[in-house]
Amino acid sequence: MKITIFNGSPRAEKGNTHWMVQEFMKGAESAGAIVENIFLAGKNIHHCQGCFTCWFKTPGKCTINDDMAELIEKFKLADILVFATPVYVDHVTGMMKDFLDRLVPLGDPHFEKDENGECRHVVKVGCEKPPKLVIISNCGFPEQTHFQVISHYFKRVARNMRTEVIGEIYRGGGEILREKSLLLMPFLYGYKKLLQKAGKEIVNDLKFSPETALKLEKPIVPDSEYIKSANQYWDSIVPKE
């Protein structure tokens, strides 16, 4: 099984998103998957120009000469795609959105109705078996409700791609992941093991067990403690008026 991870965090390997991704990777690799982790921050990806040249002049090929041609090939070879992004203004990061926009060459411009009577593009020849999707995200706020937009968005993306989201890992209070406190270490160790288990289950079963899915939603520390600690941190670095 080939798993390709597209990480849309501007902080790349220094980000909380990668902290989560690398543990998921350990679990997936231990179950026999071949995993490639790609940082979009290290790639040259321009905005989609909306010219549709890739549909009617050079089918399947974008007119922009950057790293997307290489990334699209990696996209096509994956059995499972992991989209990893922190929450920025209730959504994916700008570089993740640019990457997703630039997948247009994979599509076909013609319309059809889906089983619910809603329009989408028809399947392009050669793209009949799209990879399944896993979403990994974190945000600074503690509540899991902050992932509602991202969750709904990728389900819509999956619908248009004729695939499905088989796993979602959302971590509210993401700033806690890189804390070095001795008091937090046992909790973070437990969360690492949970992410590794999630990676194994995706490879072995193409889904999370109900037990794993439930545990992934639980906070690492109580919201009140997280908020108190976060405010103390900002008080320590924000200049006083």
Secondary structure, 3 states (H helix, E strand, C coil): CEEEEEECCCCHHHCHHHHHHHHHHHHHHHCCCEEEEEEHHHCCCCCCCCCCHHHHCCCCCCCCCCCHHHHHHHHHHCCEEEEEEECECCECCHHHHHHHHCCHHHCCCCEEECCCCCEEECCCCCCCCCCEEEEEEECCCCCHHHHHHHHHHHHHHHHHHCCCEEEEEEECCHHHHHCCCCCCHHHHHHHHHHHHHHHHHHHHHCCCCHHHHHHHCCCCCCHHHHHHHHHHHHHHHCCCC
